[in-house]
Each structure stands twice: as structure tokens, then as C-alpha cells.
Amino acid sequence: MDNVTKTYNDFWSSELKDSRKQRNKSWFRRKRYKWLSYVFPRLALKRGFAKKYHQGVVSVAEGFFCDLGCGLGACVGLYAASSGFSAVGLDASLNALSFARSEKERLHFDQIHFIAGNLFDTPFKNDYFDTVYLGQVLEHVENEEEVVKEAVRILKPGGKLIITVPKEDLLPSPYHVRTYTAKDLESLLSPYAQGKIQFYPFDMRRFAVSLKVVKNKSVKDKTGKQP
């Protein structure tokens, strides 16, 4: 487990370094980001750390939102800025969460809560969120089914699960344990889907899907500390 944690922290340290490098390429970029952060925080997120496909995710999310594996917190921030709803980001990387919390304070996003936690055993009760997002997460874990089950458990009945993963061989990375085809996703998610699994063309290099979940009544209630 220690090796897994170290690898995951190394991944987000690398991501943060690359993002800062892009933002700080010139004096103008630094000043523009600082100005946008104070005047138009949503636009600053889009120009800074939010990815293009995050905008698509935000457009289909609804209600009380949870990003499991939130990383630097860009999608959570973009959702809160766009919708006005409360949002929660959970991640195992303390490096990533430290940055996410600093951005939250700087942009005054009081409706966001960031929590350090385990994707396989989150601190939330059953039926808690309207939307749960697993963004670029499943390709990093060995037991993807357990992560999906945990996401379904904390969703309200009929809640929305949104997932993005790299398409097969289009985003190779030493940090990935697998790649995906559309058939792989349908096989993984069909047992939890109420109706059709929706695929979105947010990013040609990634699959983006959503489904309304069917709740398993045999799941035991779980007591947890909510933000």
C-alpha cells in the first residue's frame, strides 16, 4: 500500500508541476491568471487547471456533487462556480489536496469541501450525493469494480454516476494499470445502470459516460462523518 500511495503522490506532483509550468510560461500569463482569479474565478479555472472535458462533465452533473479522486480540485471548483451547488472532493494524495485547498481559499469557494480519503472506503453514508464523478481514476486502480460499487453506494437512488477514462492506447502512461474500450465500460457499468449508458464526445482521447444508478437494497447502511 505504501508503494501505491507513493506512486499516486508522484503522479499528482508531476501533474501539478506541468500545470504550473504551462501557466507560468510568461509574465503575461501569470498576471492574466491572477486577475481572472479575482474577477472571473470560473474563467480562471478553465484557463488554468481545469481540463477541456471538465466543462462537459459539469454540464451533465446535477445537485450535490462528489468528485472521487479529485486531484487538484479543478473539476470540483468549476462545478461549484458554474452551478452554485455544494461539492465535495476526495483524494488520497495530500500533495494534490494541499494545492486544491489553497485554490479554494484564494477563490473563496466556501461551498467546496476537500477530504483526504480512500476511494474503496469513503467516509460518506449511503444515498448521500446526487452526482458522483470518477474522473481519470479507474485506470489507476487494480480493483475497478470495488471503486464503482463504492460510488454507487453513496449515490442517492436514481443518482447520476459520471466516469471519464482514457481510450485504449490513446493516452499511454506509466501510472495506468489498464486502458479502456467502449465495450469494457459497458460490461463494467451495466449491472448498475437504470436504462441506457450515455456516451459523450467531450474529448476524443477519453471516454466520458453517465448513467442513472440502480440501488442494491442489500447494501448495509454506513455511518460516516459528512462535511
C-alpha positions as CSV (number, residue, x, y, z in Angstrom):
1,M,0.0,0.0,0.0
2,D,2.9,2.4,0.8
3,N,4.2,1.9,-2.7
4,V,0.8,2.6,-4.3
5,T,0.5,5.8,-2.2
6,K,3.9,6.9,-3.2
7,T,3.3,6.3,-6.9
8,Y,0.0,8.2,-6.7
9,N,1.6,11.2,-4.9
10,D,4.4,11.1,-7.5
11,F,1.7,11.2,-10.3
12,W,0.0,14.3,-8.9
13,S,3.2,16.0,-8.1
14,S,4.2,15.6,-11.8
15,E,0.7,16.9,-12.9
16,L,0.9,19.9,-10.6
17,K,4.4,20.7,-11.9
18,D,3.3,20.5,-15.5
19,S,0.3,22.7,-14.9
20,R,2.2,25.4,-13.1
21,K,4.8,25.3,-15.9
22,Q,2.2,25.9,-18.5
23,R,0.6,28.7,-16.5
24,N,3.9,30.5,-15.7
25,K,5.3,30.5,-19.2
26,S,5.3,34.2,-19.3
27,W,4.8,37.3,-17.2
28,F,1.5,38.0,-19.1
29,R,0.1,34.5,-18.4
30,R,0.8,34.9,-14.7
31,K,-0.8,38.3,-14.4
32,R,-3.8,37.2,-16.5
33,Y,-4.4,34.2,-14.3
34,K,-4.2,36.3,-11.1
35,W,-6.6,38.9,-12.5
36,L,-9.0,36.3,-13.7
37,S,-8.9,34.5,-10.4
38,Y,-10.2,37.6,-8.6
39,V,-12.7,38.8,-11.2
40,F,-13.9,35.7,-13.1
41,P,-12.9,32.6,-11.0
42,R,-14.7,30.2,-13.3
43,L,-12.9,31.5,-16.3
44,A,-9.6,31.3,-14.4
45,L,-10.2,27.6,-13.7
46,K,-10.9,27.0,-17.3
47,R,-7.7,28.9,-18.4
48,G,-5.6,27.4,-15.6
49,F,-6.0,23.9,-14.1
50,A,-9.4,22.7,-15.4
51,K,-9.3,20.4,-18.5
52,K,-11.4,20.9,-21.5
53,Y,-13.5,17.8,-20.8
54,H,-14.3,19.1,-17.3
55,Q,-16.7,21.6,-18.8
56,G,-18.6,18.7,-20.4
57,V,-18.7,16.9,-17.1
58,V,-20.1,20.0,-15.3
59,S,-22.8,20.4,-18.0
60,V,-24.3,16.9,-17.2
61,A,-23.7,16.9,-13.4
62,E,-26.5,17.9,-11.1
63,G,-27.3,18.7,-7.4
64,F,-24.9,17.8,-4.6
65,F,-21.7,16.7,-6.3
66,C,-18.8,14.5,-5.3
67,D,-15.6,14.1,-7.2
68,L,-13.9,10.8,-6.0
69,G,-10.2,11.1,-6.9
70,C,-10.5,14.9,-7.3
71,G,-6.7,15.5,-7.7
72,L,-6.0,19.2,-7.9
73,G,-9.7,20.0,-7.5
74,A,-10.3,21.8,-10.8
75,C,-13.5,20.0,-11.8
76,V,-15.0,20.5,-8.3
77,G,-14.2,24.2,-8.5
78,L,-15.6,24.5,-12.0
79,Y,-18.8,22.8,-10.9
80,A,-19.2,25.0,-7.8
81,A,-18.6,28.1,-9.8
82,S,-21.0,27.1,-12.6
83,S,-23.9,25.7,-10.6
84,G,-23.8,27.3,-7.1
85,F,-24.3,23.8,-5.5
86,S,-22.2,22.4,-2.8
87,A,-19.5,20.0,-3.8
88,V,-17.0,17.6,-2.2
89,G,-13.7,16.4,-3.5
90,L,-12.0,13.3,-2.0
91,D,-8.4,12.2,-2.8
92,A,-5.7,10.1,-1.4
93,S,-2.9,12.5,-2.4
94,L,-2.0,15.0,0.3
95,N,0.1,16.9,-2.3
96,A,-2.9,17.3,-4.6
97,L,-5.3,18.2,-1.8
98,S,-2.9,20.8,-0.4
99,F,-3.0,22.7,-3.7
100,A,-6.8,22.2,-4.1
101,R,-7.4,23.7,-0.6
102,S,-5.1,26.7,-1.3
103,E,-7.0,27.4,-4.6
104,K,-10.4,27.1,-2.7
105,E,-9.3,29.7,-0.2
106,R,-7.9,32.0,-2.8
107,L,-11.0,31.8,-5.0
108,H,-13.4,32.0,-2.0
109,F,-15.3,28.8,-2.8
110,D,-16.9,28.2,0.6
111,Q,-19.3,25.6,-0.7
112,I,-16.5,23.2,-1.6
113,H,-15.0,20.7,0.9
114,F,-11.9,18.7,0.3
115,I,-11.3,15.5,2.2
116,A,-8.4,13.1,2.3
117,G,-9.7,9.5,2.0
118,N,-9.7,6.1,0.4
119,L,-11.7,5.5,-2.8
120,F,-12.6,2.0,-1.6
121,D,-13.9,3.1,1.8
122,T,-15.2,6.6,1.8
123,P,-16.5,8.4,4.9
124,F,-19.9,9.0,3.4
125,K,-23.3,7.4,4.3
126,N,-25.4,5.6,1.7
127,D,-27.6,7.7,-0.6
128,Y,-25.8,10.9,0.1
129,F,-24.9,12.6,-3.3
130,D,-26.9,13.5,-6.4
131,T,-23.9,13.1,-8.7
132,V,-20.6,11.2,-8.2
133,Y,-17.8,11.7,-10.6
134,L,-14.9,9.3,-11.2
135,G,-12.6,11.3,-13.5
136,Q,-9.4,9.6,-14.8
137,V,-9.5,7.3,-11.7
138,L,-10.4,3.8,-12.8
139,E,-7.3,3.4,-15.0
140,H,-5.1,3.8,-11.9
141,V,-6.6,1.1,-9.6
142,E,-6.4,-2.7,-9.8
143,N,-9.9,-3.4,-8.5
144,E,-12.0,-1.0,-10.5
145,E,-15.3,-2.8,-9.6
146,E,-14.8,-2.0,-5.9
147,V,-14.4,1.7,-6.6
148,V,-17.6,1.7,-8.8
149,K,-19.5,-0.1,-6.1
150,E,-18.5,2.5,-3.5
151,A,-19.5,5.3,-5.9
152,V,-22.9,3.6,-6.3
153,R,-23.3,3.1,-2.6
154,I,-23.0,6.8,-1.8
155,L,-25.3,7.9,-4.6
156,K,-29.0,8.6,-4.0
157,P,-31.5,6.2,-5.7
158,G,-31.5,7.3,-9.4
159,G,-28.5,9.4,-8.8
160,K,-26.0,10.1,-11.6
161,L,-22.6,8.4,-12.0
162,I,-20.2,10.1,-14.4
163,I,-17.0,8.5,-15.4
164,T,-14.1,9.5,-17.7
165,V,-11.3,7.2,-18.7
166,P,-8.6,7.2,-21.4
167,K,-9.5,5.5,-24.6
168,E,-7.5,2.4,-25.5
169,D,-3.8,3.2,-26.3
170,L,-4.5,7.0,-26.9
171,L,-3.2,8.2,-23.6
172,P,-0.4,5.9,-22.6
173,S,1.0,6.5,-19.1
174,P,3.3,4.5,-16.7
175,Y,0.8,5.4,-14.0
176,H,-2.1,3.4,-15.7
177,V,-2.8,-0.2,-15.0
178,R,-5.2,-0.5,-17.9
179,T,-6.8,1.2,-20.9
180,Y,-10.5,1.0,-22.0
181,T,-12.8,0.3,-24.9
182,A,-16.5,1.2,-25.0
183,K,-17.3,-2.5,-24.5
184,D,-15.1,-2.6,-21.4
185,L,-17.1,0.3,-19.8
186,E,-20.5,-1.2,-20.8
187,S,-19.5,-4.5,-19.2
188,L,-18.3,-2.8,-16.0
189,L,-21.3,-0.5,-15.6
190,S,-24.3,-2.3,-17.0
191,P,-25.2,-4.0,-13.7
192,Y,-25.7,-0.6,-12.1
193,A,-27.4,1.2,-14.9
194,Q,-31.0,2.3,-14.9
195,G,-31.7,2.5,-18.6
196,K,-29.0,3.3,-21.2
197,I,-25.4,4.3,-20.5
198,Q,-24.8,7.6,-22.2
199,F,-21.5,8.3,-24.0
200,Y,-20.4,11.9,-24.6
201,P,-17.9,13.3,-27.2
202,F,-16.2,15.7,-24.7
203,D,-12.7,14.6,-25.5
204,M,-11.6,12.4,-28.4
205,R,-8.9,10.9,-26.3
206,R,-11.2,9.9,-23.5
207,F,-14.5,8.1,-22.9
208,A,-17.0,10.1,-20.9
209,V,-20.1,8.3,-19.8
210,S,-23.0,8.8,-17.4
211,L,-25.7,6.6,-16.0
212,K,-28.5,6.7,-13.5
213,V,-27.8,4.0,-11.0
214,V,-30.0,1.2,-9.7
215,K,-29.6,0.8,-6.0
216,N,-28.8,-2.5,-4.4
217,K,-31.1,-2.9,-1.4
218,S,-28.8,-5.5,0.2
219,V,-26.1,-2.8,0.8
220,K,-25.9,-2.1,4.5
221,D,-26.1,1.4,5.8
222,K,-22.8,3.1,6.7
223,T,-22.3,5.7,9.4
224,G,-19.8,8.4,8.4
225,K,-18.7,11.9,9.0
226,Q,-20.0,14.3,6.4
227,P,-18.6,17.7,5.6
